[in-house]
Amino acid sequence: MAYARGKYGVEYTPQPASGGKNHHIRWLFICLAVLVAVPIFVARSRRSERPPVMTLEQPKVMVPDTPPAVVGVESRKAPPKLEPTSRGKAEAGSPPSAPPPPAKPPRKVLRDSPFAAKVDGWIGSRTWSRDEQELLVMLRDAERQGNVPGARGAIERLMYRPQVEDLKDQFVRRLGELNMQLLFSGTNTPWTATVTVKRGDTLQRIAANHRTTQEALLRLNKLKDPNRLALGQTLRVLNFPDVDLVVHKQLQFADLMLKKRIFKRYYVTVKDDAATGSFLVANESGARASDHLRALMKQIAPVDRDELRLFLAPGSRITVTAQ
């Protein structure tokens, strides 16, 4: 520190002028201002980097009989336009009608089938192989649903299996009932064909040409008068040239074979003196077939005898076996 000698020889420390003190205070305030301004500037610069948020205000739309819509900050899509219906154009802004519920599939009607109840009992009475179990279930369900072709197919696959040998007779009897039901149902079957009536055709001539009987033509086509045929008329005829009635003398039943397959079984009592062998039906009137049946059968239901006359046309065979 420097000392100075003043007047009268007194020493003192020289002080800076008043202007220098004010100069230091001014710099002090400048520094404080910079320290405060820098954080503010940095904060504003960071805030300015964010994109500006645009707030859109939409006018409120008042719809009759509906509460006022609430308008939010975000923009909303306009309501879809409704197409005009038979009742007129839909009101603007009204919600679209809900679509109709999907249609339910038709419910299958189950029948009270006595044979289906039998099959159900057979299923639970013994142990079956997987294939036979599936066929029995298929047969039971087809019987309950009235599905004649499905029941026929299941029986034909079941009745020749060794495990169901004791049930074969019941299968064959049911098969005959289903075959007759299908044959005269009016639909196409494996045993029928269609012909067109031509000029000069008669029911007897059509039956002779197709090796069938007039009785079968009348029943298949539900004709009341055999002499009234129209030109161009379509008729259903039996279409199996090989018909064989196999009569089992000891077992006391007769199997009607169409195309070498069992069509129906008839229960008969054969006369003791009936000769075994094969007999050809030759008379077109069908009387020869009736004569053979009358000579062979000791007992046969009249309904079964009349039914056999539908099939035993000229060219058919009646075979009697000793079994």
VEXBA-936248 format. One record per residue (C-alpha): residue number from 1; x, z, y. Coordinates in steps of 0.02 Angstrom, whole numbers, plus 50000, padded with zeros to 5 digits. Example, Ala and Ser with C-alpha at 12.3 -4.5 7.8 and 13.67 -1.06 7.14 Angstrom:
% VEXBA-936248
pos, X, Z, Y
1, 50615, 50390, 49775
2, 50684, 50357, 49947
***
This chain:
% VEXBA-936248
pos, X, Z, Y
1, 50000, 50000, 50000
2, 50066, 49951, 50171
3, 50068, 50073, 50315
4, 50069, 50031, 50499
5, 50126, 50132, 50646
6, 50002, 50142, 50783
7, 49999, 50201, 50955
8, 50082, 50365, 50987
9, 50179, 50348, 50827
10, 50031, 50384, 50707
11, 50038, 50294, 50541
12, 49880, 50226, 50458
13, 49823, 50108, 50323
14, 49759, 49946, 50391
15, 49577, 49903, 50338
16, 49510, 49728, 50315
17, 49397, 49656, 50443
18, 49209, 49679, 50424
19, 49188, 49491, 50391
20, 49290, 49505, 50228
21, 49177, 49643, 50157
22, 49022, 49541, 50185
23, 49108, 49397, 50098
24, 49128, 49497, 49937
25, 48947, 49555, 49938
26, 48888, 49375, 49957
27, 48984, 49320, 49804
28, 48915, 49466, 49707
29, 48736, 49408, 49741
30, 48781, 49230, 49695
31, 48846, 49285, 49526
32, 48691, 49388, 49493
33, 48581, 49239, 49537
34, 48676, 49126, 49419
35, 48661, 49253, 49278
36, 48473, 49259, 49302
37, 48447, 49072, 49327
38, 48542, 49013, 49173
39, 48427, 49097, 49041
40, 48274, 49037, 49136
41, 48339, 48859, 49139
42, 48380, 48862, 48952
43, 48208, 48931, 48906
44, 48120, 48796, 49009
45, 48227, 48658, 48934
46, 48180, 48714, 48755
47, 47996, 48721, 48799
48, 48002, 48547, 48872
49, 48065, 48474, 48705
50, 47895, 48505, 48617
51, 47766, 48364, 48632
52, 47626, 48401, 48748
53, 47462, 48454, 48669
54, 47318, 48345, 48724
55, 47154, 48433, 48732
56, 47003, 48317, 48733
57, 46835, 48378, 48776
58, 46687, 48281, 48706
59, 46513, 48289, 48774
60, 46389, 48383, 48667
61, 46262, 48271, 48580
62, 46091, 48349, 48557
63, 45992, 48286, 48406
64, 45806, 48327, 48398
65, 45760, 48466, 48277
66, 45943, 48502, 48240
67, 46058, 48637, 48312
68, 46185, 48579, 48442
69, 46346, 48517, 48368
70, 46500, 48625, 48394
71, 46636, 48526, 48480
72, 46811, 48579, 48430
73, 46983, 48537, 48492
74, 47017, 48404, 48361
75, 46930, 48237, 48371
76, 46789, 48206, 48244
77, 46730, 48045, 48162
78, 46562, 47975, 48208
79, 46423, 48004, 48078
80, 46397, 47858, 47957
81, 46257, 47738, 47994
82, 46113, 47739, 47870
83, 46042, 47579, 47803
84, 45856, 47553, 47833
85, 45746, 47598, 47686
86, 45569, 47551, 47637
87, 45504, 47693, 47744
88, 45591, 47627, 47899
89, 45757, 47653, 47981
90, 45837, 47823, 47961
91, 45857, 47928, 48116
92, 46029, 47921, 48196
93, 46137, 48068, 48148
94, 46025, 48127, 48005
95, 46119, 48167, 47842
96, 46109, 48037, 47701
97, 45994, 48075, 47557
98, 46074, 48146, 47400
99, 46099, 48021, 47255
100, 45978, 48039, 47109
101, 46043, 48139, 46961
102, 46112, 48035, 46816
103, 45984, 47991, 46684
104, 45996, 48094, 46526
105, 46019, 47998, 46363
106, 45861, 47989, 46258
107, 45849, 48132, 46138
108, 45843, 48087, 45956
109, 45682, 48141, 45873
110, 45714, 48225, 45706
111, 45589, 48202, 45567
112, 45531, 48329, 45440
113, 45600, 48238, 45288
114, 45579, 48320, 45117
115, 45723, 48217, 45049
116, 45836, 48275, 45191
117, 45796, 48454, 45141
118, 45847, 48412, 44962
119, 46012, 48337, 45020
120, 46045, 48490, 45128
121, 46022, 48599, 44974
122, 46141, 48490, 44872
123, 46274, 48503, 45006
124, 46278, 48693, 44994
125, 46253, 48706, 44806
126, 46426, 48647, 44750
127, 46599, 48598, 44806
128, 46616, 48414, 44855
129, 46762, 48304, 44895
130, 46787, 48261, 45078
131, 46721, 48083, 45056
132, 46566, 48138, 44961
133, 46533, 48278, 45086
134, 46536, 48153, 45229
135, 46418, 48034, 45137
136, 46294, 48174, 45100
137, 46295, 48231, 45281
138, 46272, 48050, 45336
139, 46124, 48032, 45218
140, 46043, 48193, 45277
141, 46060, 48148, 45461
142, 45996, 47970, 45432
143, 45843, 48039, 45343
144, 45806, 48159, 45485
145, 45825, 48021, 45615
146, 45721, 47894, 45519
147, 45871, 47777, 45505
148, 45821, 47675, 45351
149, 45974, 47559, 45345
150, 46092, 47706, 45367
151, 46008, 47807, 45228
152, 46011, 47655, 45112
153, 46196, 47627, 45141
154, 46239, 47808, 45105
155, 46138, 47811, 44943
156, 46215, 47649, 44878
157, 46388, 47723, 44903
158, 46342, 47889, 44824
159, 46239, 47852, 44670
160, 46379, 47774, 44565
161, 46502, 47917, 44591
162, 46536, 48024, 44436
163, 46510, 48189, 44527
164, 46330, 48145, 44570
165, 46283, 48076, 44400
166, 46152, 48212, 44377
167, 46074, 48163, 44544
168, 46079, 47975, 44517
169, 45897, 47962, 44464
170, 45837, 48047, 44623
171, 45950, 47936, 44728
172, 45882, 47779, 44644
173, 45701, 47834, 44669
174, 45731, 47866, 44854
175, 45825, 47701, 44869
176, 45672, 47607, 44803
177, 45559, 47690, 44931
178, 45677, 47645, 45073
179, 45696, 47466, 45011
180, 45509, 47437, 45006
181, 45490, 47515, 45178
182, 45625, 47401, 45249
183, 45564, 47245, 45160
184, 45391, 47252, 45236
185, 45443, 47320, 45405
186, 45436, 47147, 45487
187, 45624, 47141, 45524
188, 45759, 47033, 45447
189, 45823, 47102, 45282
190, 45951, 47049, 45150
191, 45807, 46991, 45037
192, 45710, 46879, 45157
193, 45728, 46712, 45245
194, 45621, 46615, 45370
195, 45541, 46444, 45345
196, 45440, 46332, 45461
197, 45274, 46260, 45402
198, 45282, 46070, 45395
199, 45147, 45940, 45376
200, 45068, 45949, 45203
201, 45135, 46124, 45163
202, 45025, 46248, 45073
203, 45059, 46428, 45032
204, 45072, 46385, 44847
205, 45198, 46246, 44880
206, 45305, 46357, 44992
207, 45304, 46493, 44858
208, 45355, 46369, 44723
209, 45496, 46295, 44828
210, 45572, 46466, 44861
211, 45538, 46540, 44688
212, 45427, 46678, 44755
213, 45242, 46722, 44739
214, 45091, 46693, 44849
215, 45057, 46879, 44846
216, 45228, 46912, 44922
217, 45200, 46782, 45058
218, 45032, 46855, 45102
219, 45100, 47032, 45115
220, 45262, 46988, 45204
221, 45171, 46888, 45339
222, 45011, 46992, 45342
223, 44904, 46838, 45308
224, 44721, 46861, 45265
225, 44676, 46682, 45223
226, 44805, 46585, 45117
227, 44724, 46419, 45167
228, 44750, 46439, 45354
229, 44926, 46385, 45401
230, 44975, 46311, 45570
231, 45098, 46169, 45590
232, 45263, 46241, 45652
233, 45216, 46418, 45601
234, 45363, 46529, 45549
235, 45346, 46624, 45385
236, 45455, 46753, 45301
237, 45491, 46722, 45117
238, 45582, 46819, 44982
239, 45757, 46751, 44961
240, 45826, 46805, 44793
241, 45820, 46675, 44655
242, 45882, 46795, 44520
243, 45751, 46929, 44484
244, 45768, 47033, 44328
245, 45659, 47179, 44272
246, 45763, 47284, 44152
247, 45650, 47396, 44046
248, 45735, 47543, 43960
249, 45629, 47584, 43807
250, 45701, 47755, 43766
251, 45732, 47814, 43944
252, 45556, 47759, 43993
253, 45592, 47677, 44159
254, 45614, 47499, 44222
255, 45737, 47443, 44356
256, 45693, 47295, 44467
257, 45857, 47204, 44499
258, 45874, 47090, 44650
259, 46038, 46995, 44667
260, 46103, 47102, 44522
261, 46078, 47264, 44616
262, 45947, 47399, 44589
263, 45802, 47374, 44710
264, 45675, 47497, 44642
265, 45644, 47602, 44486
266, 45474, 47616, 44402
267, 45427, 47749, 44276
268, 45339, 47678, 44125
269, 45302, 47716, 43944
270, 45350, 47573, 43828
271, 45256, 47539, 43667
272, 45345, 47587, 43507
273, 45326, 47415, 43431
274, 45386, 47324, 43588
275, 45522, 47199, 43543
276, 45687, 47203, 43632
277, 45758, 47048, 43713
278, 45738, 46939, 43868
279, 45576, 46850, 43916
280, 45562, 46714, 44048
281, 45416, 46713, 44169
282, 45357, 46532, 44179
283, 45175, 46529, 44235
284, 45159, 46499, 44424
285, 44999, 46599, 44434
286, 45089, 46758, 44383
287, 44974, 46788, 44234
288, 45120, 46767, 44116
289, 45210, 46911, 44202
290, 45054, 47018, 44188
291, 45039, 46971, 44004
292, 45217, 47027, 43971
293, 45191, 47191, 44062
294, 45029, 47222, 43971
295, 45109, 47187, 43804
296, 45260, 47298, 43839
297, 45193, 47445, 43934
298, 45096, 47582, 43853
299, 45073, 47665, 44022
300, 45112, 47602, 44198
301, 45032, 47646, 44364
302, 44914, 47509, 44426
303, 45001, 47513, 44596
304, 45169, 47482, 44513
305, 45099, 47340, 44407
306, 45027, 47253, 44560
307, 45190, 47279, 44654
308, 45292, 47201, 44515
309, 45184, 47046, 44523
310, 45252, 47018, 44700
311, 45426, 46994, 44631
312, 45406, 46921, 44456
313, 45389, 46740, 44508
314, 45417, 46592, 44391
315, 45600, 46592, 44338
316, 45612, 46782, 44335
317, 45661, 46877, 44180
318, 45598, 47033, 44093
319, 45733, 47114, 43986
320, 45692, 47253, 43863
321, 45834, 47365, 43801
322, 45829, 47494, 43663
323, 45911, 47626, 43773
***
